[in-house]
Amino acid sequence: MKRKRDYKREYETFHGKPDQIKNRSKRNQARRKLKLKKGDKREVDHKKPLSKGGGNGKSNLRAVSRRTNRKKGSS
């Protein structure tokens, strides 16, 4: 049987950390920069990921399908 997720604990231990807050802010800024709205079938792809030192420069961003973007990280 699966346990229920403890979202409060997740936020306290990971999502609420200063580095993660900054990264979330950068992801939101990237969406605004590419003018992707809520419900758009595309996502922002950071060619060089934020986790590996990438930024929000125009040359590092592109709009790709959700499938393409999620597939990228798993291979």
DAHUTA-V935525 format. One record per backbone hydrogen bond with DSSP energy under -1.0 kcal/mol. CO is the residue of the C=O (numbers start at 1). NH is the residue of the N-H. Records with the same first field share a line. If there is no record, write none. Layout:
CO->NH, NH
This chain:
5->7
6->10
7->11
8->12
9->13
10->14, 15
11->16
14->17
17->21
18->22
19->23
20->24
21->25
22->26
23->27
24->28
25->29
26->30
27->31
28->32
29->33
30->34
31->36
32->35
37->40
41->66
43->64
45->62
49->52, 54
50->53
57->60
60->47
62->45
64->43
65->69
66->70
67->71
68->72
